[in-house]
Amino acid sequence: MAQPEKLDKQTEEASPGFSLLDALPHIWAKRKHIVIFVSAVTILSAVIVLLVPNLYTAETSILPELEKNKLLGMAGVSDLAAVTGLSIGETPVSKLYPMIIKSARILREVLYSEYKTDAFQDTVDLIRFWRIEKRTEAENFEAAMKLLRDRMDVSFDNRLGTLVLKVELEEPRLAADVANRITSELDLYTRTKRRTSVTLQREFIEQRMVEVDQALRVAENSLKAFREKNRRIIDSPQLLMEQGRLERDVQINSTVFVELKKQIEIAKIEEIKNIPIINVLDVARIPTGKSSPKRTSTVLVTFFLSIAVSSAVAGYVGNLRNIYSRIQSSLGKVTVA
């Protein structure tokens, strides 16, 4: 039993832990290989980043908008909400902007718009600018839309309600033009949808006015007929009560009709409005410098990282060889013994 114990003891002595001091001689011995590896990796990294085109980022910011329903903004109209079917309050429309901006409806108009570029003499759309050539036009659009979404960054601050849109493209002027085009399409889409909503509300109010007008005429005719039939009602409590009920019907229908008439006039004004809705705080300007790639930092990181990796591998492999040779030597001594 003494021989195995001796073998274990010699093996432990021949297997010291890995340390930096143990690795330095191996790193120095492999310095030529390390230099060659680091040089090759650094040069390859430099070539790759040089081949990557410059990208420029244009940024625009949009203020929050709480659009109040102006059709219900008048005093006393809130009582008619149940009658007209309209809602009261403020709607945080700007929270929908990120989803609307990335929608196919908005991006289709942006992609097929014509832009001035340095790469082409004539104006081109983004699909031709990116030279996307798929089998069908639908595939071209899907590929271009995916690429544009990747080049866009839409962030929304829930606390302040502000939206920041960043567009990164190969040319500075093109990046600014596309960012401003997106905000223009967003404004057009919002105005169109709002105008459509106002039109539907106006049509509903007009229909409701016809119904109220008919009810008012019926109430007025009923009151007229009652008064013609009952000339003297002062001594009859029942007739007085009936007259009061008919008068209330006329008054209620008359009040509703007047308020609906005000609403329809407001709706007509809102319907023909064509003012911008999107509150753009900062219009996208042409960026003065590229945003990517960061060539110098990329090459430097690659250089130092390749040094660290190659030195670690050289030191570790060299130390393993030393340990292996020591174990072999210890096993040889035990065998001879």
C-alpha positions in Angstrom: 0.0 0.0 0.0 3.0 2.3 0.3 3.6 2.5 -3.4 0.1 4.0 -4.4 0.4 6.5 -1.5 3.8 7.5 -2.8 2.5 7.8 -6.3 -0.4 10.1 -5.2 2.0 12.3 -3.3 4.4 12.7 -6.2 1.5 13.4 -8.6 0.2 16.2 -6.3 3.7 17.7 -6.2 3.9 17.5 -10.0 0.6 19.3 -10.5 0.9 22.8 -9.1 -1.9 25.4 -9.7 -1.8 27.7 -12.7 -0.4 31.2 -12.0 0.6 34.2 -14.1 4.2 33.9 -13.2 4.2 30.3 -14.6 2.6 31.5 -17.8 5.0 34.4 -18.5 7.8 32.2 -19.8 5.4 30.4 -22.1 4.0 33.7 -23.4 7.5 34.9 -24.1 8.4 31.7 -25.9 5.3 32.1 -28.1 5.7 35.8 -28.7 6.2 35.4 -32.4 3.0 33.4 -32.8 1.2 35.9 -30.6 2.4 38.8 -32.7 1.4 37.1 -35.9 -2.1 36.2 -34.5 -2.7 39.7 -33.1 -1.6 41.3 -36.3 -3.8 39.1 -38.5 -6.9 39.6 -36.3 -6.3 43.4 -36.1 -5.8 43.8 -39.8 -8.8 41.6 -40.6 -10.9 43.7 -38.1 -9.7 46.9 -39.8 -10.5 45.7 -43.2 -14.0 44.6 -42.1 -14.9 48.0 -40.5 -13.5 49.8 -43.5 -15.9 47.8 -45.7 -18.9 48.6 -43.5 -20.6 51.7 -44.9 -21.0 54.8 -42.8 -24.3 55.3 -41.1 -25.8 58.6 -40.1 -28.5 59.1 -37.5 -31.2 61.8 -37.7 -33.4 62.5 -34.7 -36.7 64.2 -34.2 -38.8 64.5 -31.1 -42.6 64.9 -30.7 -44.4 66.4 -27.8 -47.3 64.7 -26.1 -50.8 65.5 -27.3 -54.0 65.1 -25.2 -56.7 65.6 -27.7 -59.9 66.8 -26.0 -63.1 66.0 -27.8 -64.2 69.5 -28.8 -67.7 68.3 -29.7 -68.3 68.0 -26.0 -66.4 71.0 -24.8 -69.4 73.2 -24.3 -71.1 73.8 -20.9 -74.1 71.6 -20.4 -73.3 69.2 -23.3 -72.0 66.5 -20.9 -75.6 65.8 -20.0 -76.2 64.8 -23.6 -73.4 62.3 -23.8 -75.7 59.4 -23.4 -78.0 60.8 -26.1 -75.4 61.5 -28.7 -73.2 58.5 -28.0 -70.0 60.7 -27.6 -67.4 60.3 -24.9 -66.0 62.9 -22.6 -62.4 63.3 -21.5 -58.9 63.3 -22.8 -57.2 60.5 -24.8 -53.4 60.0 -24.7 -53.1 59.8 -28.5 -49.3 60.1 -28.4 -49.0 56.6 -26.7 -50.2 55.1 -30.0 -47.5 56.9 -32.1 -44.7 54.2 -31.8 -47.1 51.5 -33.1 -48.5 53.8 -35.8 -45.0 54.8 -37.0 -43.9 51.2 -37.4 -47.1 50.1 -39.1 -47.1 49.0 -42.7 -49.5 51.8 -43.7 -47.0 54.5 -42.7 -43.9 52.8 -43.8 -45.3 52.0 -47.2 -45.7 55.7 -48.0 -42.2 56.4 -46.6 -40.5 53.6 -48.6 -42.1 54.6 -51.9 -41.5 58.3 -51.5 -38.8 59.8 -53.8 -35.7 61.2 -52.1 -32.6 63.0 -53.3 -29.4 61.0 -52.7 -25.7 61.3 -53.4 -25.6 57.8 -54.9 -28.2 58.5 -57.6 -28.5 61.4 -60.0 -32.3 61.2 -60.0 -34.7 60.9 -57.0 -35.3 57.3 -55.9 -37.3 55.5 -53.4 -35.7 53.5 -50.6 -36.2 50.2 -52.3 -34.2 51.3 -55.3 -31.7 53.1 -53.0 -31.0 49.8 -51.2 -31.0 47.9 -54.5 -33.5 45.4 -53.2 -34.4 43.0 -56.0 -36.6 40.1 -54.9 -38.8 37.9 -57.1 -41.9 40.0 -56.5 -42.8 43.6 -55.6 -44.4 42.3 -52.4 -41.2 40.6 -51.3 -39.3 43.8 -52.1 -41.6 45.8 -49.9 -41.4 43.3 -47.0 -37.6 43.2 -47.2 -37.4 47.0 -47.3 -39.9 47.4 -44.5 -37.9 45.0 -42.3 -34.7 46.9 -43.0 -36.2 50.3 -42.3 -37.7 49.0 -39.0 -34.2 47.8 -38.1 -32.8 51.2 -38.9 -35.4 53.0 -36.7 -35.5 53.5 -33.0 -38.7 54.8 -31.5 -38.7 55.5 -27.8 -41.5 56.8 -25.7 -41.1 58.5 -22.3 -44.2 57.5 -20.2 -43.4 60.1 -17.6 -43.1 63.1 -19.9 -45.2 61.7 -22.7 -42.6 62.6 -25.3 -41.6 60.5 -28.3 -38.1 60.4 -29.9 -37.6 59.0 -33.3 -34.1 58.1 -34.6 -33.4 57.0 -38.2 -30.0 55.6 -39.2 -29.2 55.6 -42.9 -26.2 55.6 -45.3 -26.5 59.3 -46.2 -27.0 62.2 -43.7 -29.5 64.2 -45.8 -31.4 61.0 -46.6 -31.6 60.1 -42.9 -33.1 63.5 -42.1 -35.5 63.4 -45.0 -36.8 60.0 -44.1 -37.2 61.0 -40.4 -39.2 64.1 -41.4 -41.2 62.1 -43.9 -42.2 59.7 -41.1 -43.5 62.5 -38.9 -45.4 64.0 -41.9 -47.0 60.7 -42.7 -47.9 60.3 -39.0 -49.5 63.7 -39.0 -51.4 63.0 -42.2 -52.7 59.6 -40.9 -53.8 61.1 -37.6 -55.6 64.0 -39.3 -57.3 61.7 -41.8 -58.5 59.4 -39.0 -59.7 62.3 -36.9 -61.5 63.9 -39.8 -63.2 60.6 -40.5 -64.2 60.3 -36.9 -65.6 63.8 -36.8 -67.6 63.1 -40.0 -69.1 60.0 -38.4 -70.0 62.0 -35.4 -71.6 64.7 -37.5 -73.6 62.1 -39.4 -74.8 60.6 -36.1 -75.7 64.0 -34.7 -77.7 64.9 -37.9 -79.6 61.6 -37.6 -80.3 62.2 -34.0 -81.4 65.8 -34.8 -84.0 64.4 -37.2 -85.3 62.1 -34.4 -85.4 64.9 -31.8 -87.0 67.3 -34.2 -89.8 64.7 -34.9 -90.2 64.2 -31.1 -90.3 67.9 -30.5 -93.0 68.4 -33.2 -95.1 65.6 -31.6 -94.7 67.2 -28.2 -95.6 70.6 -29.4 -98.7 69.3 -31.3 -99.8 67.4 -28.2 -99.5 70.5 -26.1 -101.3 72.6 -28.7 -104.1 70.1 -28.9 -104.4 69.9 -25.1 -104.7 73.7 -24.7 -107.2 73.9 -27.5 -109.3 71.3 -25.9 -109.0 72.5 -22.4 -109.4 76.3 -22.3 -109.9 76.5 -18.5 -107.8 74.2 -16.4 -107.1 76.3 -13.4 -109.7 74.5 -11.3 -108.6 71.0 -12.3 -105.4 69.6 -10.7 -105.4 66.7 -13.0 -105.4 68.9 -16.1 -102.7 71.1 -14.6 -100.6 68.1 -14.1 -101.1 66.9 -17.6 -100.3 70.3 -19.0 -97.1 70.4 -16.9 -96.0 67.0 -18.3 -96.6 68.1 -21.9 -94.7 71.4 -21.3 -91.8 69.4 -19.9 -91.7 67.2 -23.0 -91.5 70.2 -25.2 -88.8 71.8 -23.1 -86.6 68.7 -22.9 -86.9 68.0 -26.6 -86.3 71.7 -27.4 -83.1 71.8 -25.2 -81.8 68.6 -26.8 -82.4 70.0 -30.2 -80.6 73.3 -29.5 -77.6 71.5 -28.1 -77.4 69.1 -31.0 -77.6 72.1 -33.3 -74.6 73.6 -31.6 -72.7 70.3 -31.8 -73.3 69.9 -35.5 -72.0 73.4 -36.2 -68.8 72.6 -34.2 -68.5 69.3 -36.1 -68.7 71.1 -39.4 -65.9 73.4 -38.4 -63.7 70.6 -37.1 -64.4 68.6 -40.3 -62.9 71.2 -42.6 -59.9 72.0 -40.4 -56.6 71.0 -42.0 -54.0 72.1 -39.5 -51.1 69.9 -38.3 -51.9 67.8 -35.3 -48.5 66.3 -34.5 -46.5 68.7 -32.2 -43.0 68.3 -33.5 -40.5 69.8 -31.0 -37.4 69.2 -33.0 -37.4 68.7 -36.7 -34.8 66.2 -37.9 -31.7 68.0 -39.0 -28.9 66.7 -41.3 -26.4 65.0 -39.0 -22.9 66.5 -39.1 -21.0 63.2 -38.3 -21.5 59.5 -38.7 -23.0 57.5 -35.9 -21.5 54.2 -36.9 -19.3 52.2 -37.3 -16.9 53.3 -34.6 -13.8 52.2 -36.5 -11.0 53.3 -34.1 -12.7 51.9 -31.0 -13.5 48.7 -32.8 -10.0 48.1 -34.0 -8.5 49.0 -30.6 -10.9 46.6 -28.7 -10.1 43.9 -31.2 -6.3 44.5 -30.8 -6.3 44.3 -27.0 -8.8 41.5 -26.9 -6.7 39.4 -29.3 -3.6 40.0 -27.2 -5.4 38.9 -24.0 -6.9 35.8 -25.7 -3.7 34.7 -27.4 -1.5 35.3 -24.3 -4.0 33.4 -22.1 -4.1 30.4 -24.5 -0.3 30.3 -24.8 0.3 30.5 -21.1 -2.4 28.0 -20.2 -1.3 25.4 -22.9 2.4 25.8 -21.9 1.5 25.3 -18.3 -0.5 22.2 -19.1 2.5 20.8 -21.0 4.7 21.3 -18.0 2.3 19.6 -15.7 1.9 16.7 -18.1 5.7 16.3 -18.3 6.1 16.4 -14.6 3.4 13.7 -14.1 5.1 11.5 -16.7 8.4 12.0 -14.9 6.8 11.1 -11.6 5.2 8.0 -13.0 8.5 6.9 -14.4 10.3 7.3 -11.1 7.6 5.3 -9.3 7.8 2.5 -11.9 11.6 2.3 -11.5 11.2 2.2 -7.7 
